[in-house]
């Protein structure tokens, strides 16, 4: 499978501002995307009316494929390569990004959900009698890390090295950026979703059809060297830069 097929950039779309109120636009996002199914955005920009800032999410490392993990808990296989999303914050009327030192980094959280490959339906839950079961497994929330990319440029990145999918098929991931608000400083404060973006479609294979894990990307290697907890593979050999117990849980060792 050619990785380049999963890295095509599509046009960006601006979202309506909703200040500090709970966003209703994103609750209807599937309907909005259906209306523009031929022009689905590769990246999206949200506007914070209060601070006059725009929040842009860019999927800089797209998921390529995965091996289904079934309904057990011991043999989870991560999506390959680990999805990585960059956050770019700009002040309205300015072209250059806001200095990351001016941002309240701990208050940003990125949440991921599973969607169909055409981005029209959520696929997070499947009926597995006698109960319903989550399809997307692992750590579904990520905090930002201040890292330098392969070009030496510093930025805020969210990584998802611990995501697995129970069933085979074609999917996309939707990433939703939430800015948490400290109620100690603002009365009746509400956290809200400020931007969203979809990944490119990718395939989840059965165990027999899975072509195997790919070598880690240059971006993953660069981030691992800076201390990010992310699995690194070289020529089929796995080097894990995360805690041993976490490794065993992810790979079933």
CORSULJO-V735578 format. One record per residue. N is the residue number from 1. OMEGA is omega in whole degrees, 0 to 359 (* if undefined). Layout:
BEGIN
n=N omega=OMEGA
n=N omega=OMEGA
END
This chain:
BEGIN
n=1 omega=184
n=2 omega=182
n=3 omega=183
n=4 omega=180
n=5 omega=183
n=6 omega=184
n=7 omega=180
n=8 omega=180
n=9 omega=179
n=10 omega=187
n=11 omega=180
n=12 omega=184
n=13 omega=179
n=14 omega=181
n=15 omega=181
n=16 omega=180
n=17 omega=176
n=18 omega=177
n=19 omega=179
n=20 omega=176
n=21 omega=177
n=22 omega=185
n=23 omega=173
n=24 omega=181
n=25 omega=185
n=26 omega=176
n=27 omega=180
n=28 omega=187
n=29 omega=181
n=30 omega=179
n=31 omega=180
n=32 omega=180
n=33 omega=177
n=34 omega=180
n=35 omega=182
n=36 omega=188
n=37 omega=181
n=38 omega=184
n=39 omega=183
n=40 omega=185
n=41 omega=173
n=42 omega=177
n=43 omega=185
n=44 omega=183
n=45 omega=176
n=46 omega=184
n=47 omega=173
n=48 omega=186
n=49 omega=183
n=50 omega=183
n=51 omega=180
n=52 omega=180
n=53 omega=174
n=54 omega=180
n=55 omega=183
n=56 omega=176
n=57 omega=179
n=58 omega=176
n=59 omega=185
n=60 omega=170
n=61 omega=185
n=62 omega=172
n=63 omega=181
n=64 omega=180
n=65 omega=179
n=66 omega=172
n=67 omega=180
n=68 omega=182
n=69 omega=179
n=70 omega=186
n=71 omega=173
n=72 omega=182
n=73 omega=187
n=74 omega=187
n=75 omega=179
n=76 omega=179
n=77 omega=185
n=78 omega=173
n=79 omega=185
n=80 omega=350
n=81 omega=179
n=82 omega=178
n=83 omega=177
n=84 omega=183
n=85 omega=178
n=86 omega=175
n=87 omega=178
n=88 omega=181
n=89 omega=180
n=90 omega=173
n=91 omega=180
n=92 omega=179
n=93 omega=179
n=94 omega=182
n=95 omega=183
n=96 omega=179
n=97 omega=176
n=98 omega=177
n=99 omega=184
n=100 omega=179
n=101 omega=179
n=102 omega=183
n=103 omega=174
n=104 omega=189
n=105 omega=182
n=106 omega=182
n=107 omega=178
n=108 omega=178
n=109 omega=178
n=110 omega=182
n=111 omega=182
n=112 omega=175
n=113 omega=183
n=114 omega=181
n=115 omega=175
n=116 omega=185
n=117 omega=177
n=118 omega=176
n=119 omega=184
n=120 omega=184
n=121 omega=172
n=122 omega=180
n=123 omega=185
n=124 omega=185
n=125 omega=175
n=126 omega=179
n=127 omega=180
n=128 omega=188
n=129 omega=12
n=130 omega=182
n=131 omega=174
n=132 omega=187
n=133 omega=175
n=134 omega=177
n=135 omega=178
n=136 omega=184
n=137 omega=175
n=138 omega=180
n=139 omega=187
n=140 omega=181
n=141 omega=181
n=142 omega=173
n=143 omega=184
n=144 omega=174
n=145 omega=178
n=146 omega=188
n=147 omega=174
n=148 omega=180
n=149 omega=184
n=150 omega=178
n=151 omega=180
n=152 omega=180
n=153 omega=183
n=154 omega=179
n=155 omega=177
n=156 omega=184
n=157 omega=173
n=158 omega=180
n=159 omega=180
n=160 omega=183
n=161 omega=186
n=162 omega=177
n=163 omega=178
n=164 omega=182
n=165 omega=187
n=166 omega=190
n=167 omega=179
n=168 omega=180
n=169 omega=178
n=170 omega=185
n=171 omega=164
n=172 omega=175
n=173 omega=174
n=174 omega=181
n=175 omega=182
n=176 omega=180
n=177 omega=177
n=178 omega=175
n=179 omega=181
n=180 omega=182
n=181 omega=179
n=182 omega=183
n=183 omega=178
n=184 omega=184
n=185 omega=182
n=186 omega=179
n=187 omega=181
n=188 omega=181
n=189 omega=178
n=190 omega=173
n=191 omega=184
n=192 omega=173
n=193 omega=184
n=194 omega=178
n=195 omega=177
n=196 omega=176
n=197 omega=176
n=198 omega=170
n=199 omega=170
n=200 omega=176
n=201 omega=177
n=202 omega=186
n=203 omega=172
n=204 omega=186
n=205 omega=168
n=206 omega=183
n=207 omega=183
n=208 omega=184
n=209 omega=184
n=210 omega=184
n=211 omega=179
n=212 omega=180
n=213 omega=178
n=214 omega=175
n=215 omega=181
n=216 omega=181
n=217 omega=178
n=218 omega=180
n=219 omega=178
n=220 omega=180
n=221 omega=181
n=222 omega=181
n=223 omega=179
n=224 omega=179
n=225 omega=179
n=226 omega=175
n=227 omega=179
n=228 omega=181
n=229 omega=186
n=230 omega=181
n=231 omega=180
n=232 omega=180
n=233 omega=176
n=234 omega=177
n=235 omega=176
n=236 omega=179
n=237 omega=185
n=238 omega=172
n=239 omega=185
n=240 omega=179
n=241 omega=176
n=242 omega=184
n=243 omega=186
n=244 omega=181
n=245 omega=178
n=246 omega=178
n=247 omega=181
n=248 omega=180
n=249 omega=182
n=250 omega=190
n=251 omega=178
n=252 omega=180
n=253 omega=*
END
